[in-house]
Amino acid sequence: MSIIKNTLFLALVISIVSLSKIFADDLKKIGKYKDWEVMVMSEPSGKVCFAQSVPVLQAPKKNKRDARLFVTFRPGEKISNEISATAGYEFNKNNSVLATSGNNKFKFDIKQQGFAWMTSNKKEKIMVKVMKKGSRIMVTGYNEKGSQTIDHYSLLGFTKAYNSAKKACS
């Protein structure tokens, strides 16, 4: 994924997470499926649809953060199954960001401005399959001081949310 796309997506996600007034009219919640919700918004490049979830458990507990896990579709840019995560802080450049579900581990390749992405659509498709079958996925990251955080995401409702987001952008 190019830096320009990363920057554009980052601007989109920050707008979504903060639900800024600027995008309030364009951002539409189209469904809630247990622990996942589906949103759609318009960008100059076209419609953007995504499923998102917040952690059901965070470690360390004393450090409340605005973390999210996303699966995004941007048909205007021919992007589907784009998985990204934010832990609510800037990731440490020296440590990996990993998603783990059962025996499956997925490394996020790009860490920029508080978000992490994968560069392989093939890996993203495999992770989506794992998420459809699983009950929980954990995202482990490290802040700039090197302290580890773990965000536990429920996968209840993921398949319906994923299908709804995909359909909304087809």
N, C-alpha and C positions, 0 to 999 in steps of 0.2 A: 504494500500500500504506500502511495507516495506521501511525502510530507505535507503537500497541499491538501490531500484528502484527509490526512490525520488532523490537520488544523481545522478544516471545515467540519469534520465529524466532532472534534472536541468542542468547537463553538456550539454545535447543535446539542450535544449532550449537556454541556453546562447550562444552556438555555432550558433544556428539558428538566434537568434536576432541580434547578432553581425556580422553574415555572415563571420565568420573567414575564412581565406585562407585555413586553414587545411581541412575544410569540403566543400569548394566551389565546388569541383568536384562531391561530393556525394549528395549535396543538389540541388534538381531540383524543380523549380516552375512549376506546371502542370496546373494551371488555376487561373484566376481572375474572380470573380463573384460579381459584384458591389462592396460592401464594405468588401468582404472576399476574401482571396486567399488560394490556396491549395499548399502544399509543400510535397515532398517525399524525404526521405534520407535513406541511408543504415547504419546500425549499426551492430556490431558483432552478436547481437541477431536476426537480420533480418531487414526487411523493416519497416520504421516508416512513417506514413502518417498523416498529420494534416491540419485542416482548422484553419486559424488565422485571426484576425482583430485588428486594432488599433482604439482607441477611436475617435469619431467624435467631442467630446466635453470633456474637462477635467476641473474639479474644484478643487482647485482654479486655475484660468487662468494663473496667474503669474508664476506658478511653472510647467514648461514643463518637462514632464517625458516620458520615453520610456515604455509605458504600452501596454500590449497585452492580448488577450483572445484566448484560444486554445481549440480545440476538437481534441483529438489524438487517433490514432489506431496503436497498436503494436501487430500484429498477432503472432509474434514469442514468445511473452510473454502472449498471450491470453488476451490482454487488448483492450477494445474498449470503445468508448464514454467517454474517460478520459478527464474531463474538468479541466483546470487549468488557472490561471491568474497571471500576474505580473503587479504591479503598477509602477515599475521602482524604487522601494526602498524596504528596509527591513520592513516587516510588524511588527507592535506593537504586542507583545505577549499577552497583556491584552484585546485587542479588537477583535471582530469578523470581518471577511471579508465576506461580503454578496453580492449576485447577486440578483437584483430585476427586474422583468418584470411584469407590471400590478400589480395584487394582489399576485403574486407568489414570494416567497423569498427562496433563497438557501444559506445555510451556508457552507463555505469552512472549512473543519475540520483540515487541516494541513497547517501550515505556516512555510516555511523554506527557507532561503537564497533568500528572495525576491519573492518567488512564493507561491501560495495557491492552494490546491487540496481538492477534496472531497474524502471521504473514502467509500462512498456508491455508487455502480454502479447503484442501483435502483434509487437513487436521480439524478444521472447523466442522466439516460435515461429520467426521467421526465423533467429535465431541457432542454434536447435536444428537446423534444416535444414542450415545451413552446417557445423555441427559433425559432422553425420552424413556429409557428403561430404568433409570436410577430413582432413588428417593431423596438423595442429598448430594450436593457438590460443595467442596470447600475451596476457597481461593486464599492462598497464602502469599503474603507480600511482606516487604520490609520497608520501613520508612527511612528517611534520610539519615537518621541517627543509627540505623542498623537494627532497630527493634522489630521483631516479627509480629505480624497480625494474621489472624485467621478468621475469615468470614464464611459462615456456614449458610448455604442457601438451600431451602426446601425446593424440591422439584415437583411438588404437588401442583398440578394444573399446568405444568410446563408444556406438555404436548398440545393441549387445547390452545394455549396462548401462542405457541409457535405457529400452529396451523392457522390461527386467526390473523396473525401478523403477516404471514406469507400470503394468505388469500387477499388481505387488504391491499397488498402491493402487486397483485398479479393482474 
